[in-house]
C-alpha cells in the first residue's frame, strides 16, 4: 500500500512518501516541474489542476501531457471533468490522469474506469464494498484510493461506526483492496508526518480515534475495539442500513463499552520495523 500527502517543503517525509500532490498554480514553470520530477524520480508526482478550463485555455494541460513523455512518475489530477478534455486526451493514449471526484456510487465507479483514468477515489458507503470495487478496478489496471483519516458519510449524523474510516490497526487488512491512502486535510490543521508514521509504521493507535480521524462525533477509544471489527466491515455493504440482520456495529459498540466499564483493554503492539 502506498501513501500520499500534499506538498509541504517543511515535511520530513517528502523524500520517502510514495506520492506527492503538487498544485499547478504553485509551479513556477515547466523547467522547475521537470527538475522536481527528477529530484523525486522514485516517487509519483500528482499535478493537481483546480481550474481545468483555465489550464486548458493556457495550454497547460497539453504542456503537462507532453512532459509526461519525459517523466514516467508524472500524473495529472483534474478537479473535475469538462467535455473538452476527452478530445485532448485522445491524442495522448498513454497519458496518466485521474479526477479528484469523490466516488460514492457504482455509476461513477464504472463511468470513470471506462473514461480511462489511472485511479478512482472511493468514499462514504462504497468504503464498505472495497472487495468488489477492487476486483473490477484492478482487472482494468486502475488503482483504488481512499482517505483513511476522515469519517465519511452522505449523512453527517449517521452513527460513527457506520461511517467509512480506517483504523491504523486495520490498515494491513485493506492491503488487497486499497492501492493508495491519501491523507485528508490541511497542513495547518494536521501533522501529516506524524499521521504517516502511525499508519505506515506503527499500525496501531493507543487512544481516542477522534484524535487522528476527523469527523467522528463520538469518543471511540481504540483500545476497546476487538480485532474482528475490520474483517466484517471491509465487504459488508452496510446491510444493516438496508434491512439486513447484521448488527455487528451495535455488538462491537456494546462490547467495547462493557470492556471499558470493566477496565479491560485489547492487547495491541506496534509492528516491528
N, C-alpha and C positions, 0 to 999 in steps of 0.2 A: 504494500500500500504506500502511496506517495502522499506528500503534504504540500500545501500551497499557502503562501501569505502574500499580502500586498507589499510592494517595495517600501522599505524604510532604510535609509543609509545608516541609521544608528543600530539596526538589528545585528545581533551577534551570530545569527544563523543564516545570514544572507548568502554565505558561500557553501552552506551544507543543505539547505532546504531544497526539495525536489523541484518545486515550481515557484516562479516569482511573477506576480501580476504588476505590470508597469503601465500606467495610464498614458495614452497617446499625447495628451495636451501637456505633459511634463517632459516630453522628449525634445531635446534641443534640435536635433536634425538626424537624418539617416546615418550619417557618419558616426555620431555618438551612439546610436542604437546598434549599429554594426559592431562597434568596439565593445559595447556592453554584452552582446551575444557571444563574442569571442572570449571575453573575460569569464563568462559563465557557461562555457561550452558543454559542460556535463549536466546542466540544469535546463529545464524548459522555461522559456520566457513567453508569457502571455501578454500581448499588447492589447490593452483594453480600450475600445473605441466607444465613448459615451454618446457622442453626437455623430451618428452614422451619416446623415445627409451632408453635414459639413465636411466630413472626411472624404466622402465621395466627390463632392464639388471641388475640393482642393487636390484631388488625385492622390490623396494619402493612402487610400485603400490599395490602389494599383501599385504604389511605391512599396508598400509592405508585402504585397503578393510577389513582387519582383525580388524583394530582399529575401524572401523565404527560399529562393533558389540557391542562395549562398549560405544560409544558416538553417540547418535542419532542426535546430532547437527553438525556432521562432514560430509561434502560433498567434492567431488573431482571435480576440474575443469581442464580438459585436454585442452591443447592449440590447439590440432588438433587430427585427427583420424589416427591410424595406424592399420593394419589388425590384429596384434597380440592381440589387446585389446579385441576384441569380444570374443575370446575363454576364456580369463581370467575372464572377467565379467560374463560369463555364469555360472561360479562356485559360483558366489555371486548374486543370484537372487534378493536379497533385497538391493543391493548396490545403492547408491545415487551419481550420477555423471552427468556432462554435459560438453559441449565443448565451448571453447571461440571462436566460429565461428560466425562471423557477418552475419546474415541471411538476404539476400535482394531478395530472390526469393522463390516461393512456393515449388520448388523441395526440397530445403533444409529444409523447414518447415516440410513437410511430412516425408522426409527421416530421420531426427533426432528424430522426435517423434516415428517413427517406430523402431529406434535404441534402444530406451528405456531410453532416457535422462530425467532428472528431470526438466530441464529448457531449454528455447530457447532464444537467444539474437536477437531481431529484430532491424534492422537498415534501413536507407535510405527510399526508396519508400514504403516498406511494413509498415512503420510507419503510412501510410495513409489508412491501411486496418486492423487496430488493432481489430476492432469489429469482423471481420470474423476470424482472426487468433486466437483471444482469445477463441472463441466458440469451435474451433477444439482442441486447446491446452488444455483448461480446461476440456473438455469432456474426454481427455486422461490422466488427472491428471498431466499435465505439466504446469509449471509456465512460464509466459512471462516476459522477462527482456528488458529494454531499457536504452539508455544513454539520459537523458533529457537535458544535458547541452552542447551539441555539435551539430551544424548544419550539417546534413548528406545528402549527395547526391553522386551518382556514377559519377556525372559531377560537378566539383567544381565551375564552372561559372554559374550554374543554379541560377535563381532568389532566393534570400534568403527565401521568403515566401513560395516557393515550395520545400524547403528542410525540412527534418524532424528534429524537435526540439520541446521542450515543455516549455511554459512559466510557471513560478511559479503560476500565476493567474489561469491557466487552469488545474493544476495537479489533482484537485478533479474530473474533468470531465472524466479523464482517469482511475479512480479507478476500474470500472468494467472490464477493459481490460488489465491493467498492474499490475503485482504482485510485481515486484522489479524494482526500479530506481537505477541504478548503476552510480555513478558519474565518468565521464571520465576525465583523465588527470593525471598529476604528482603532488605530494605534493610540489615540488619545484616551481611549477607554479600557483597552485590553493590552496586556503584555504578551504578545504572541510568542516571544522567545520562551517564556515560562510555559505557556499552553502547549507548545510544540514538545517540550520536554516531558510534560505529563502524559500526553497521548502517544508520542513516539517511543520514548524510552522507559518511563515509569510504568505506564499502562495500568495505573491504579490511582485512586483518589481517596484520601482519608478525611472525609468531612462532608459538609453540605454541598450537594450538587449545584445549587444556585450560585456558588462561589466561582464556578468555572463554566456553567451553562446558563446563558441568558434566557429570559422568557419563562422561567419557572415561577409559578405563583405560590407553590408550597415549599416548605422547608423539608426537603427529602435528604435524609442522611444516608450517604452511600454505604456506610459501614453496616447497615441493616438490610441491604437488598441481597437476596440469595442469588447465587450464580445462574440458576436455571432461568432467570428472568429474560436473558437475551435469546436463548435457544428457541423459545416460542415466539418471541417478538419479531424476529427477522422476517418471517413469512406468514404472519398470522392474518394479514389483510384487515385487521381490526374487525373481525367477525362480531365482536361484542356490540359494535355500533350498527350492525346490520341484522339484528335479530338472532345472532348465533348464541350458543350456550356457553362459550368460553368466557370465563370471568377471571382469567389469570391475573390481570392487573389489580382487581379487587382483592384477590387472595394474597398477592405479593404485598400489597399495601397493609393488609391486616396482619400478615406475618411479621412484616417489618416493624409495625407499631408494637406488636407483642414482644419482639426481641428487644426493642428499645426499652420498654417498660421493665423487662426482666434484667436489663443490664447486660445482655448478651450481644456480641458483635460477630460478624462474619470475618474469619481469618483471611487477611489479604497481605500479599507481599509484592514488593516491586520486582519486576523481571530483572534477572541478571543480565548485565551488558557484556 
